[in-house]
Amino acid sequence: MNKIDSEIISKNDNNASKLLFNNDDLITALKTVYDPEIPVDIYELGLIYNVDIIDNKTVEIKMTLTAPGCPVAEEMPGWVETAVKTVDGVEDVNVEMVFDPPWDMSLMSEEARLTLNMY
């Protein structure tokens, strides 16, 4: 389980019962995006730092890459936006690439570690 699970609806705690979509919907969408060089989705890799839902329709995502020089750095935010827009009720998606804090292996889920034999 990724560390952002409990933070996804942080800006909508007062309106959580009115959300048109839920955490699981967003996580499922995020888990469809893979780093093409690593056989683990970006969610389990820990590349998603923060997800906020604004006004119950806009999703703002802060994410990173395993390395700043990643060959798909320009394309991946678009992949994330496209995936999240498939969630019913999402009207707009803003993806911001951040490198602070830098990604490291401690951000990977147990599932990712098992898949990559990193124990």
N, C-alpha and C positions, 0 to 999 in steps of 0.2 A: 504494500500500500504506500502510495506517495505521500509526502508530507503536506501537500496542499489540500488533501481531501476535506479537512474541516474548515478551510479558508475560502472555498470557492464562492460561497454566497455572503461573504463578509459585509458587503455594502448593501445587502438586502435582508439582514436579519429581521428587521421589523416587518418585511413583506414576504418572508419566505413562503408562507402558505399561498401566496398569489403568483408565485413563479410559474411561468409557462413551461419550463423545463427544469430538470434537477441536476444535481452533481453527477449522478451516474450517466445521464445523457451526454454531458460534456466530457467526462472521462472516457466513455466509449468512443466518442469522436476523436479525442486526442490520441487514443491508443491505435488508431488506424494509420498514424503517420510514423514512418520509420526513417532513421538515418540510413541511407543506402549502403553504408559501409559496416553497419552493426546490425545484427539480426534481433534487435530489441526495439520496441516502440519508444518514442520520445518521452512518453509519460513515465514509463518504468525506468528509463535511463535517468530521470530526474532533471530533464531539460526544461520542464515547465516550473517556473518559480512562483507565479501568482496568477490567479484567475479571479476577476471581479465581474459581477453582473450589474450593469447600470440600468436603472429604470426598467428592469424585468425584460429587456430585449437586446441590449448591447453587451457583448462579452469583450472584456479587455484582458489580454494575456501578456504577461512578461515571461520571456523564455530566454534560454541561452543555447550555446552549442558546446560540444565536447572540447572544441578548440577554436579560437578566434579565426584561424585560417581554414576552417572547414570548407571544402569545395562547394557545398550546397548552401552556404550562408545566405546568399541572395534569394534562393528559391524556397527554403524551408518555411519562412513566415507565410508565404502564399499557400503552401500546402496545409499549414495549420489553419489559416483563415478558411480555406475551402472546406476542410473537414468539419470545423465547428459550425459553419453555415448550414450544414446538412441537418443540424438538430432543429426539430420543429419548434418554432417560437423565437429562434434567434434571428434578429433582423440585421444586425451589424456586428462585425468582429474587427477589433484593432489588436494587432500583434506588435509588440515592441521587443526588439532584440537587446538584451543587456548582458554585460560581462562582469558585473559586480554583484554578488561575489562570483569569482570564477568557478566553473564547474569542476568537480572532482568525483572520484569513484564512490565516495561516501554518500553521494546523493542518489545512487542507484537503489532500486527496491531489491528485496530478497529474490523476487522472481527474475529480475535482470541478472543478478549475480549468479543464480543457478543456471540460467541460459548460457551465460558466458563463461561458466566454470571458474568463477572468481572468488573462491572461498579459501 
